[in-house]
Amino acid sequence: MNDLRAERLQVMLSPEELATIDNFRFKHRMPTRAAAVRELLKFGLAAAGVDAAAGVKSSSFGVFGRGPDGHTQRDPESDTES
C-alpha cells in the first residue's frame, strides 16, 4: 500500500450509485473501484474549486495513467504507460 494512502474510508452506496461508479470505472478502463472513486473525488473537488494537491496528479499516486483513450496500466519497470 502506498504510504500516502494510510487511511481507509468506508462509504455505503445504493445499488444505483455503485452501478454508476462501476460504469465510470469500466468506461475509463480503471483497475479498481477505489481508483474510480479517487478520480471522481478529484473531479468533484476541482469542480468545487478546491485544489486538493497543487501540482500533483492522481496518476502520480496510483497504478494507472491517463492516456488519450482513458486510463492505462503503468509499467512499473519503465514508469511508462502501456
DONUNU-709588 format. One record per residue: residue number from 0; residue in three letters; z negated, x negated, y of N, C-alpha, C in turn. Coordinates in steps of 0.001 Angstrom, whole numbers, always signed. Each point is the difference from the previous one (the first is absolute). Example, Ala and Ser with C-alpha at 12.3 -4.5 7.8 and 13.67 -1.06 7.14 Angstrom:
BEGIN
<r><num>0</num><residuo>ALA</residuo><n_c3>-7800</n_c3><n_c1>-13190</n_c1><n_c2>-5690</n_c2><ca_c3>+0</ca_c3><ca_c1>+890</ca_c1><ca_c2>+1190</ca_c2><c_c3>+0</c_c3><c_c1>-900</c_c1><c_c2>+1200</c_c2></r>
<r><num>1</num><residuo>SER</residuo><n_c3>+720</n_c3><n_c1>+350</n_c1><n_c2>+1050</n_c2><ca_c3>-60</ca_c3><ca_c1>-820</ca_c1><ca_c2>+1190</ca_c2><c_c3>-730</c_c3><c_c1>+770</c_c1><c_c2>+1090</c_c2></r>
END
This chain:
BEGIN
<r><num>0</num><residuo>MET</residuo><n_c3>+0</n_c3><n_c1>-835</n_c1><n_c2>-1180</n_c2><ca_c3>+0</ca_c3><ca_c1>+835</ca_c1><ca_c2>+1180</ca_c2><c_c3>+0</c_c3><c_c1>-878</c_c1><c_c2>+1240</c_c2></r>
<r><num>1</num><residuo>ASN</residuo><n_c3>+717</n_c3><n_c1>+410</n_c1><n_c2>+995</n_c2><ca_c3>+56</ca_c3><ca_c1>-699</ca_c1><ca_c2>+1263</ca_c2><c_c3>-1361</c_c3><c_c1>+82</c_c1><c_c2>+682</c_c2></r>
<r><num>2</num><residuo>ASP</residuo><n_c3>-526</n_c3><n_c1>-1118</n_c1><n_c2>+501</n_c2><ca_c3>-1298</ca_c3><ca_c1>-14</ca_c1><ca_c2>+668</ca_c2><c_c3>-47</c_c3><c_c1>+927</c_c1><c_c2>+1205</c_c2></r>
<r><num>3</num><residuo>LEU</residuo><n_c3>+1155</n_c3><n_c1>+250</n_c1><n_c2>+622</n_c2><ca_c3>+43</ca_c3><ca_c1>+885</ca_c1><ca_c2>+1153</ca_c2><c_c3>-130</c_c3><c_c1>+1462</c_c1><c_c2>-404</c_c2></r>
<r><num>4</num><residuo>ARG</residuo><n_c3>+21</n_c3><n_c1>+287</n_c1><n_c2>-1277</n_c2><ca_c3>-115</ca_c3><ca_c1>+1366</ca_c1><ca_c2>-499</ca_c2><c_c3>-1253</c_c3><c_c1>+143</c_c1><c_c2>-851</c_c2></r>
<r><num>5</num><residuo>ALA</residuo><n_c3>-1128</n_c3><n_c1>-323</n_c1><n_c2>+550</n_c2><ca_c3>-1239</ca_c3><ca_c1>+30</ca_c1><ca_c2>-754</ca_c2><c_c3>-641</c_c3><c_c1>+1385</c_c1><c_c2>-29</c_c2></r>
<r><num>6</num><residuo>GLU</residuo><n_c3>+462</n_c3><n_c1>+910</n_c1><n_c2>+844</n_c2><ca_c3>-583</ca_c3><ca_c1>+1339</ca_c1><ca_c2>+69</ca_c2><c_c3>+863</c_c3><c_c1>+999</c_c1><c_c2>-749</c_c2></r>
<r><num>7</num><residuo>ARG</residuo><n_c3>-663</n_c3><n_c1>+869</n_c1><n_c2>-732</n_c2><ca_c3>+691</ca_c3><ca_c1>+1070</ca_c1><ca_c2>-713</ca_c2><c_c3>-213</c_c3><c_c1>+1289</c_c1><c_c2>+776</c_c2></r>
<r><num>8</num><residuo>LEU</residuo><n_c3>+1057</n_c3><n_c1>+781</n_c1><n_c2>+141</n_c2><ca_c3>-56</ca_c3><ca_c1>+1282</ca_c1><ca_c2>+689</ca_c2><c_c3>+475</c_c3><c_c1>+1075</c_c1><c_c2>-959</c_c2></r>
<r><num>9</num><residuo>GLN</residuo><n_c3>-871</n_c3><n_c1>+938</n_c1><n_c2>-294</n_c2><ca_c3>+367</ca_c3><ca_c1>+1089</ca_c1><ca_c2>-897</ca_c2><c_c3>+358</c_c3><c_c1>+1220</c_c1><c_c2>+843</c_c2></r>
<r><num>10</num><residuo>VAL</residuo><n_c3>+1139</n_c3><n_c1>+614</n_c1><n_c2>-300</n_c2><ca_c3>+479</ca_c3><ca_c1>+1156</ca_c1><ca_c2>+750</ca_c2><c_c3>+388</c_c3><c_c1>+1089</c_c1><c_c2>-991</c_c2></r>
<r><num>11</num><residuo>MET</residuo><n_c3>-469</n_c3><n_c1>+1191</n_c1><n_c2>+248</n_c2><ca_c3>+376</ca_c3><ca_c1>+1142</ca_c1><ca_c2>-828</ca_c2><c_c3>+1222</c_c3><c_c1>+666</c_c1><c_c2>+630</c_c2></r>
<r><num>12</num><residuo>LEU</residuo><n_c3>+1032</n_c3><n_c1>+260</n_c1><n_c2>-804</n_c2><ca_c3>+1240</ca_c3><ca_c1>+589</ca_c1><ca_c2>+488</ca_c2><c_c3>+337</c_c3><c_c1>+1252</c_c1><c_c2>-784</c_c2></r>
<r><num>13</num><residuo>SER</residuo><n_c3>+711</n_c3><n_c1>+899</n_c1><n_c2>+664</n_c2><ca_c3>+516</ca_c3><ca_c1>+1174</ca_c1><ca_c2>-694</ca_c2><c_c3>+1211</c_c3><c_c1>-438</c_c1><c_c2>-825</c_c2></r>
<r><num>14</num><residuo>PRO</residuo><n_c3>+406</n_c3><n_c1>+801</n_c1><n_c2>-971</n_c2><ca_c3>+1203</ca_c3><ca_c1>-350</ca_c1><ca_c2>-770</ca_c2><c_c3>+1235</c_c3><c_c1>-170</c_c1><c_c2>+893</c_c2></r>
<r><num>15</num><residuo>GLU</residuo><n_c3>+98</n_c3><n_c1>+799</n_c1><n_c2>+1050</n_c2><ca_c3>+1145</ca_c3><ca_c1>-97</ca_c1><ca_c2>+912</ca_c2><c_c3>-21</c_c3><c_c1>-1309</c_c1><c_c2>+789</c_c2></r>
<r><num>16</num><residuo>GLU</residuo><n_c3>-1190</n_c3><n_c1>-401</n_c1><n_c2>+459</n_c2><ca_c3>-124</ca_c3><ca_c1>-1260</ca_c1><ca_c2>+732</ca_c2><c_c3>+340</c_c3><c_c1>-1182</c_c1><c_c2>-902</c_c2></r>
<r><num>17</num><residuo>LEU</residuo><n_c3>-483</n_c3><n_c1>+36</n_c1><n_c2>-1229</n_c2><ca_c3>+289</ca_c3><ca_c1>-1079</ca_c1><ca_c2>-945</ca_c2><c_c3>+1492</c_c3><c_c1>-65</c_c1><c_c2>-313</c_c2></r>
<r><num>18</num><residuo>ALA</residuo><n_c3>+626</n_c3><n_c1>+1147</n_c1><n_c2>-164</n_c2><ca_c3>+1445</ca_c3><ca_c1>+33</ca_c1><ca_c2>-263</ca_c2><c_c3>+772</c_c3><c_c1>-582</c_c1><c_c2>+1181</c_c2></r>
<r><num>19</num><residuo>THR</residuo><n_c3>-448</n_c3><n_c1>+277</n_c1><n_c2>+1213</n_c2><ca_c3>+667</ca_c3><ca_c1>-531</ca_c1><ca_c2>+1191</ca_c2><c_c3>-115</c_c3><c_c1>-1521</c_c1><c_c2>+44</c_c2></r>
<r><num>20</num><residuo>ILE</residuo><n_c3>-1183</n_c3><n_c1>-526</n_c1><n_c2>-313</n_c2><ca_c3>-188</ca_c3><ca_c1>-1457</ca_c1><ca_c2>-34</ca_c2><c_c3>+856</c_c3><c_c1>-620</c_c1><c_c2>-1096</c_c2></r>
<r><num>21</num><residuo>ASP</residuo><n_c3>+24</n_c3><n_c1>+620</n_c1><n_c2>-1177</n_c2><ca_c3>+827</ca_c3><ca_c1>-518</ca_c1><ca_c2>-1095</ca_c2><c_c3>+1478</c_c3><c_c1>+27</c_c1><c_c2>+365</c_c2></r>
<r><num>22</num><residuo>ASN</residuo><n_c3>+461</n_c3><n_c1>+1055</n_c1><n_c2>+650</n_c2><ca_c3>+1402</ca_c3><ca_c1>+76</ca_c1><ca_c2>+423</ca_c2><c_c3>+332</c_c3><c_c1>-1122</c_c1><c_c2>+975</c_c2></r>
<r><num>23</num><residuo>PHE</residuo><n_c3>-896</n_c3><n_c1>-254</n_c1><n_c2>+967</n_c2><ca_c3>+188</ca_c3><ca_c1>-1107</ca_c1><ca_c2>+946</ca_c2><c_c3>+46</c_c3><c_c1>-1323</c_c1><c_c2>-754</c_c2></r>
<r><num>24</num><residuo>ARG</residuo><n_c3>-939</n_c3><n_c1>-172</n_c1><n_c2>-918</n_c2><ca_c3>-76</ca_c3><ca_c1>-1245</ca_c1><ca_c2>-780</ca_c2><c_c3>+1292</c_c3><c_c1>-263</c_c1><c_c2>-757</c_c2></r>
<r><num>25</num><residuo>PHE</residuo><n_c3>+498</n_c3><n_c1>+1006</n_c1><n_c2>-727</n_c2><ca_c3>+1200</ca_c3><ca_c1>-206</ca_c1><ca_c2>-813</ca_c2><c_c3>+1248</c_c3><c_c1>-157</c_c1><c_c2>+865</c_c2></r>
<r><num>26</num><residuo>LYS</residuo><n_c3>+76</n_c3><n_c1>+751</n_c1><n_c2>+1088</n_c2><ca_c3>+1155</ca_c3><ca_c1>-108</ca_c1><ca_c2>+902</ca_c2><c_c3>+116</c_c3><c_c1>-1406</c_c1><c_c2>+576</c_c2></r>
<r><num>27</num><residuo>HIS</residuo><n_c3>-1157</n_c3><n_c1>-620</n_c1><n_c2>+291</n_c2><ca_c3>-11</ca_c3><ca_c1>-1333</ca_c1><ca_c2>+600</ca_c2><c_c3>-263</c_c3><c_c1>-1107</c_c1><c_c2>-1010</c_c2></r>
<r><num>28</num><residuo>ARG</residuo><n_c3>+45</n_c3><n_c1>+363</n_c1><n_c2>-1289</n_c2><ca_c3>-129</ca_c3><ca_c1>-969</ca_c1><ca_c2>-1087</ca_c2><c_c3>-1253</c_c3><c_c1>-860</c_c1><c_c2>+133</c_c2></r>
<r><num>29</num><residuo>MET</residuo><n_c3>-1115</n_c3><n_c1>+648</n_c1><n_c2>+246</n_c2><ca_c3>-1260</ca_c3><ca_c1>-715</ca_c1><ca_c2>+170</ca_c2><c_c3>-696</c_c3><c_c1>-127</c_c1><c_c2>-1346</c_c2></r>
<r><num>30</num><residuo>PRO</residuo><n_c3>-727</n_c3><n_c1>-1093</n_c1><n_c2>-222</n_c2><ca_c3>-556</ca_c3><ca_c1>-273</ca_c1><ca_c2>-1327</ca_c2><c_c3>-1176</c_c3><c_c1>+891</c_c1><c_c2>-405</c_c2></r>
<r><num>31</num><residuo>THR</residuo><n_c3>-782</n_c3><n_c1>+480</n_c1><n_c2>+955</n_c2><ca_c3>-1195</ca_c3><ca_c1>+774</ca_c1><ca_c2>-331</ca_c2><c_c3>-238</c_c3><c_c1>+1099</c_c1><c_c2>+1023</c_c2></r>
<r><num>32</num><residuo>ARG</residuo><n_c3>-828</n_c3><n_c1>+966</n_c1><n_c2>-392</n_c2><ca_c3>-427</ca_c3><ca_c1>+1025</ca_c1><ca_c2>+957</ca_c2><c_c3>-783</c_c3><c_c1>-639</c_c1><c_c2>+1137</c_c2></r>
<r><num>33</num><residuo>ALA</residuo><n_c3>-841</n_c3><n_c1>-975</n_c1><n_c2>-336</n_c2><ca_c3>-804</ca_c3><ca_c1>-668</ca_c1><ca_c2>+1027</ca_c2><c_c3>+889</c_c3><c_c1>-646</c_c1><c_c2>+1056</c_c2></r>
<r><num>34</num><residuo>ALA</residuo><n_c3>+1082</n_c3><n_c1>-644</n_c1><n_c2>-423</n_c2><ca_c3>+925</ca_c3><ca_c1>-616</ca_c1><ca_c2>+951</ca_c2><c_c3>+626</c_c3><c_c1>+1066</c_c1><c_c2>+889</c_c2></r>
<r><num>35</num><residuo>ALA</residuo><n_c3>+357</n_c3><n_c1>+1137</n_c1><n_c2>-593</n_c2><ca_c3>+591</ca_c3><ca_c1>+1093</ca_c1><ca_c2>+780</ca_c2><c_c3>-1003</c_c3><c_c1>+539</c_c1><c_c2>+1011</c_c2></r>
<r><num>36</num><residuo>VAL</residuo><n_c3>-1238</n_c3><n_c1>+183</n_c1><n_c2>-411</n_c2><ca_c3>-1030</ca_c3><ca_c1>+509</ca_c1><ca_c2>+910</ca_c2><c_c3>-244</c_c3><c_c1>-991</c_c1><c_c2>+1132</c_c2></r>
<r><num>37</num><residuo>ARG</residuo><n_c3>-61</n_c3><n_c1>-1303</n_c1><n_c2>-312</n_c2><ca_c3>-185</ca_c3><ca_c1>-1004</ca_c1><ca_c2>+1055</ca_c2><c_c3>+1147</c_c3><c_c1>+52</c_c1><c_c2>+1002</c_c2></r>
<r><num>38</num><residuo>GLU</residuo><n_c3>+1227</n_c3><n_c1>+133</n_c1><n_c2>-495</n_c2><ca_c3>+1166</ca_c3><ca_c1>+49</ca_c1><ca_c2>+889</ca_c2><c_c3>-31</c_c3><c_c1>+1263</c_c1><c_c2>+858</c_c2></r>
<r><num>39</num><residuo>LEU</residuo><n_c3>-355</n_c3><n_c1>+1131</n_c1><n_c2>-597</n_c2><ca_c3>-95</ca_c3><ca_c1>+1251</ca_c1><ca_c2>+758</ca_c2><c_c3>-1105</c_c3><c_c1>-81</c_c1><c_c2>+1048</c_c2></r>
<r><num>40</num><residuo>LEU</residuo><n_c3>-1124</n_c3><n_c1>-625</n_c1><n_c2>-332</n_c2><ca_c3>-1062</ca_c3><ca_c1>-198</ca_c1><ca_c2>+982</ca_c2><c_c3>+483</c_c3><c_c1>-870</c_c1><c_c2>+1157</c_c2></r>
<r><num>41</num><residuo>LYS</residuo><n_c3>+743</n_c3><n_c1>-1047</n_c1><n_c2>-326</n_c2><ca_c3>+540</ca_c3><ca_c1>-875</ca_c1><ca_c2>+1034</ca_c2><c_c3>+925</c_c3><c_c1>+786</c_c1><c_c2>+923</c_c2></r>
<r><num>42</num><residuo>PHE</residuo><n_c3>+884</n_c3><n_c1>+830</n_c1><n_c2>-581</n_c2><ca_c3>+909</ca_c3><ca_c1>+820</ca_c1><ca_c2>+803</ca_c2><c_c3>-777</c_c3><c_c1>+987</c_c1><c_c2>+876</c_c2></r>
<r><num>43</num><residuo>GLY</residuo><n_c3>-1006</n_c3><n_c1>+636</n_c1><n_c2>-580</n_c2><ca_c3>-792</ca_c3><ca_c1>+968</ca_c1><ca_c2>+745</ca_c2><c_c3>-760</c_c3><c_c1>-635</c_c1><c_c2>+1148</c_c2></r>
<r><num>44</num><residuo>LEU</residuo><n_c3>-596</n_c3><n_c1>-1157</n_c1><n_c2>-244</n_c2><ca_c3>-711</ca_c3><ca_c1>-698</ca_c1><ca_c2>+1061</ca_c2><c_c3>+952</c_c3><c_c1>-436</c_c1><c_c2>+1107</c_c2></r>
<r><num>45</num><residuo>ALA</residuo><n_c3>+1171</n_c3><n_c1>-474</n_c1><n_c2>-371</n_c2><ca_c3>+986</ca_c3><ca_c1>-406</ca_c1><ca_c2>+1004</ca_c2><c_c3>+447</c_c3><c_c1>+1205</c_c1><c_c2>+827</c_c2></r>
<r><num>46</num><residuo>ALA</residuo><n_c3>+199</n_c3><n_c1>+1138</n_c1><n_c2>-653</n_c2><ca_c3>+415</ca_c3><ca_c1>+1209</ca_c1><ca_c2>+717</ca_c2><c_c3>-1086</c_c3><c_c1>+464</c_c1><c_c2>+968</c_c2></r>
<r><num>47</num><residuo>ALA</residuo><n_c3>-1253</n_c3><n_c1>-273</n_c1><n_c2>-345</n_c2><ca_c3>-1118</ca_c3><ca_c1>+380</ca_c1><ca_c2>+861</ca_c2><c_c3>-266</c_c3><c_c1>-1061</c_c1><c_c2>+1076</c_c2></r>
<r><num>48</num><residuo>GLY</residuo><n_c3>+795</n_c3><n_c1>-1070</n_c1><n_c2>-7</n_c2><ca_c3>-152</ca_c3><ca_c1>-1047</ca_c1><ca_c2>+1001</ca_c2><c_c3>-1108</c_c3><c_c1>-982</c_c1><c_c2>-297</c_c2></r>
<r><num>49</num><residuo>VAL</residuo><n_c3>-412</n_c3><n_c1>-84</n_c1><n_c2>-1272</n_c2><ca_c3>-1058</ca_c3><ca_c1>-931</ca_c1><ca_c2>-397</ca_c2><c_c3>+644</c_c3><c_c1>-1212</c_c1><c_c2>-650</c_c2></r>
<r><num>50</num><residuo>ASP</residuo><n_c3>-333</n_c3><n_c1>-1181</n_c1><n_c2>+498</n_c2><ca_c3>+518</ca_c3><ca_c1>-1245</ca_c1><ca_c2>-568</ca_c2><c_c3>-1066</c_c3><c_c1>-554</c_c1><c_c2>-938</c_c2></r>
<r><num>51</num><residuo>ALA</residuo><n_c3>+98</n_c3><n_c1>+360</n_c1><n_c2>-1285</n_c2><ca_c3>-1037</ca_c3><ca_c1>-361</ca_c1><ca_c2>-971</ca_c2><c_c3>-100</c_c3><c_c1>-1503</c_c1><c_c2>-218</c_c2></r>
<r><num>52</num><residuo>ALA</residuo><n_c3>+1114</n_c3><n_c1>-701</n_c1><n_c2>+27</n_c2><ca_c3>-5</ca_c3><ca_c1>-1448</ca_c1><ca_c2>-198</ca_c2><c_c3>+1173</c_c3><c_c1>-585</c_c1><c_c2>+775</c_c2></r>
<r><num>53</num><residuo>ALA</residuo><n_c3>-231</n_c3><n_c1>-379</n_c1><n_c2>+1217</n_c2><ca_c3>+1069</ca_c3><ca_c1>-495</ca_c1><ca_c2>+865</ca_c2><c_c3>+750</c_c3><c_c1>-1155</c_c1><c_c2>-642</c_c2></r>
<r><num>54</num><residuo>GLY</residuo><n_c3>+1312</n_c3><n_c1>+156</n_c1><n_c2>-113</n_c2><ca_c3>+844</ca_c3><ca_c1>-1064</ca_c1><ca_c2>-512</ca_c2><c_c3>-16</c_c3><c_c1>-178</c_c1><c_c2>-1501</c_c2></r>
<r><num>55</num><residuo>VAL</residuo><n_c3>-684</n_c3><n_c1>+862</n_c1><n_c2>-737</n_c2><ca_c3>-82</ca_c3><ca_c1>-137</ca_c1><ca_c2>-1447</ca_c2><c_c3>+645</c_c3><c_c1>+1207</c_c1><c_c2>-651</c_c2></r>
<r><num>56</num><residuo>LYS</residuo><n_c3>+943</n_c3><n_c1>-253</n_c1><n_c2>-893</n_c2><ca_c3>+674</ca_c3><ca_c1>+1074</ca_c1><ca_c2>-721</ca_c2><c_c3>-738</c_c3><c_c1>+281</c_c1><c_c2>-1307</c_c2></r>
<r><num>57</num><residuo>SER</residuo><n_c3>+37</n_c3><n_c1>+1256</n_c1><n_c2>-435</n_c2><ca_c3>-672</ca_c3><ca_c1>+331</ca_c1><ca_c2>-1254</ca_c2><c_c3>+588</c_c3><c_c1>-789</c_c1><c_c2>-1164</c_c2></r>
<r><num>58</num><residuo>SER</residuo><n_c3>+1294</n_c3><n_c1>-338</n_c1><n_c2>+75</n_c2><ca_c3>+622</ca_c3><ca_c1>-757</ca_c1><ca_c2>-1081</ca_c2><c_c3>-569</c_c3><c_c1>-1413</c_c1><c_c2>-108</c_c2></r>
<r><num>59</num><residuo>SER</residuo><n_c3>-661</n_c3><n_c1>-477</n_c1><n_c2>+1050</n_c2><ca_c3>-630</ca_c3><ca_c1>-1313</ca_c1><ca_c2>-56</ca_c2><c_c3>-1200</c_c3><c_c1>-7</c_c1><c_c2>-933</c_c2></r>
<r><num>60</num><residuo>PHE</residuo><n_c3>-558</n_c3><n_c1>+1165</n_c1><n_c2>-265</n_c2><ca_c3>-1202</ca_c3><ca_c1>+104</ca_c1><ca_c2>-806</ca_c2><c_c3>+264</c_c3><c_c1>+550</c_c1><c_c2>-1389</c_c2></r>
<r><num>61</num><residuo>GLY</residuo><n_c3>+1200</n_c3><n_c1>+453</n_c1><n_c2>-283</n_c2><ca_c3>+241</ca_c3><ca_c1>+693</ca_c1><ca_c2>-1246</ca_c2><c_c3>+970</c_c3><c_c1>-708</c_c1><c_c2>-911</c_c2></r>
<r><num>62</num><residuo>VAL</residuo><n_c3>+383</n_c3><n_c1>+720</n_c1><n_c2>-1044</n_c2><ca_c3>+910</ca_c3><ca_c1>-555</ca_c1><ca_c2>-987</ca_c2><c_c3>+1428</c_c3><c_c1>+460</c_c1><c_c2>+244</c_c2></r>
<r><num>63</num><residuo>PHE</residuo><n_c3>+229</n_c3><n_c1>+705</n_c1><n_c2>+1096</n_c2><ca_c3>+1327</ca_c3><ca_c1>+498</ca_c1><ca_c2>+291</ca_c2><c_c3>+451</c_c3><c_c1>-455</c_c1><c_c2>+1369</c_c2></r>
<r><num>64</num><residuo>GLY</residuo><n_c3>+1296</n_c3><n_c1>-43</n_c1><n_c2>+190</n_c2><ca_c3>+581</ca_c3><ca_c1>-301</ca_c1><ca_c2>+1291</ca_c2><c_c3>+930</c_c3><c_c1>+1134</c_c1><c_c2>+380</c_c2></r>
<r><num>65</num><residuo>ARG</residuo><n_c3>+442</n_c3><n_c1>+25</n_c1><n_c2>+1215</n_c2><ca_c3>+866</ca_c3><ca_c1>+1089</ca_c1><ca_c2>+440</ca_c2><c_c3>+1379</c_c3><c_c1>-562</c_c1><c_c2>+284</c_c2></r>
<r><num>66</num><residuo>GLY</residuo><n_c3>+967</n_c3><n_c1>+492</n_c1><n_c2>-737</n_c2><ca_c3>+1375</ca_c3><ca_c1>-407</ca_c1><ca_c2>+189</ca_c2><c_c3>+810</c_c3><c_c1>+1150</c_c1><c_c2>+574</c_c2></r>
<r><num>67</num><residuo>PRO</residuo><n_c3>+1300</n_c3><n_c1>-166</n_c1><n_c2>+150</n_c2><ca_c3>+828</ca_c3><ca_c1>+1057</ca_c1><ca_c2>+585</ca_c2><c_c3>+21</c_c3><c_c1>+1273</c_c1><c_c2>-846</c_c2></r>
<r><num>68</num><residuo>ASP</residuo><n_c3>-261</n_c3><n_c1>-112</n_c1><n_c2>-1289</n_c2><ca_c3>+26</ca_c3><ca_c1>+1164</ca_c1><ca_c2>-883</ca_c2><c_c3>-1394</c_c3><c_c1>+487</c_c1><c_c2>-367</c_c2></r>
<r><num>69</num><residuo>GLY</residuo><n_c3>-1001</n_c3><n_c1>-357</n_c1><n_c2>+777</n_c2><ca_c3>-1366</ca_c3><ca_c1>+401</ca_c1><ca_c2>-312</ca_c2><c_c3>-822</c_c3><c_c1>-1196</c_c1><c_c2>-416</c_c2></r>
<r><num>70</num><residuo>HIS</residuo><n_c3>-993</n_c3><n_c1>+251</n_c1><n_c2>-800</n_c2><ca_c3>-909</ca_c3><ca_c1>-1054</ca_c1><ca_c2>-420</ca_c2><c_c3>+511</c_c3><c_c1>-684</c_c1><c_c2>-1257</c_c2></r>
<r><num>71</num><residuo>THR</residuo><n_c3>-225</n_c3><n_c1>-1286</n_c1><n_c2>-66</n_c2><ca_c3>+426</ca_c3><ca_c1>-789</ca_c1><ca_c2>-1143</ca_c2><c_c3>-1163</c_c3><c_c1>-839</c_c1><c_c2>-483</c_c2></r>
<r><num>72</num><residuo>GLN</residuo><n_c3>+56</n_c3><n_c1>-378</n_c1><n_c2>-1267</n_c2><ca_c3>-1039</ca_c3><ca_c1>-869</ca_c1><ca_c2>-553</ca_c2><c_c3>+156</c_c3><c_c1>-1398</c_c1><c_c2>+573</c_c2></r>
<r><num>73</num><residuo>ARG</residuo><n_c3>-1116</n_c3><n_c1>-646</n_c1><n_c2>+267</n_c2><ca_c3>-5</ca_c3><ca_c1>-1380</ca_c1><ca_c2>+470</ca_c2><c_c3>-45</c_c3><c_c1>-952</c_c1><c_c2>-1183</c_c2></r>
<r><num>74</num><residuo>ASP</residuo><n_c3>+743</n_c3><n_c1>-1090</n_c1><n_c2>+88</n_c2><ca_c3>-47</ca_c3><ca_c1>-1048</ca_c1><ca_c2>-1003</ca_c2><c_c3>-1114</c_c3><c_c1>-959</c_c1><c_c2>+410</c_c2></r>
<r><num>75</num><residuo>PRO</residuo><n_c3>-1132</n_c3><n_c1>-12</n_c1><n_c2>-731</n_c2><ca_c3>-1130</ca_c3><ca_c1>-831</ca_c1><ca_c2>+415</ca_c2><c_c3>+295</c_c3><c_c1>-1487</c_c1><c_c2>-18</c_c2></r>
<r><num>76</num><residuo>GLU</residuo><n_c3>+958</n_c3><n_c1>-435</n_c1><n_c2>-811</n_c2><ca_c3>+331</ca_c3><ca_c1>-1428</ca_c1><ca_c2>-85</ca_c2><c_c3>+664</c_c3><c_c1>-491</c_c1><c_c2>+1287</c_c2></r>
<r><num>77</num><residuo>SER</residuo><n_c3>+941</n_c3><n_c1>+773</n_c1><n_c2>+527</n_c2><ca_c3>+733</ca_c3><ca_c1>-460</ca_c1><ca_c2>+1173</ca_c2><c_c3>-375</c_c3><c_c1>+764</c_c1><c_c2>+1259</c_c2></r>
<r><num>78</num><residuo>ASP</residuo><n_c3>-879</n_c3><n_c1>+1020</n_c1><n_c2>-131</n_c2><ca_c3>-407</ca_c3><ca_c1>+861</ca_c1><ca_c2>+1117</ca_c2><c_c3>+1205</c_c3><c_c1>+653</c_c1><c_c2>+653</c_c2></r>
<r><num>79</num><residuo>THR</residuo><n_c3>+990</n_c3><n_c1>+351</n_c1><n_c2>-853</n_c2><ca_c3>+1165</ca_c3><ca_c1>+726</ca_c1><ca_c2>+486</ca_c2><c_c3>+78</c_c3><c_c1>+1339</c_c1><c_c2>-694</c_c2></r>
<r><num>80</num><residuo>GLU</residuo><n_c3>+771</n_c3><n_c1>+904</n_c1><n_c2>+592</n_c2><ca_c3>+165</ca_c3><ca_c1>+1323</ca_c1><ca_c2>-598</ca_c2><c_c3>+1140</c_c3><c_c1>-21</c_c1><c_c2>-991</c_c2></r>
<r><num>81</num><residuo>SER</residuo><n_c3>-165</n_c3><n_c1>+777</n_c1><n_c2>-1081</n_c2><ca_c3>+1080</ca_c3><ca_c1>+67</ca_c1><ca_c2>-982</ca_c2><c_c3>+549</c_c3><c_c1>+1391</c_c1><c_c2>-74</c_c2></r>
END
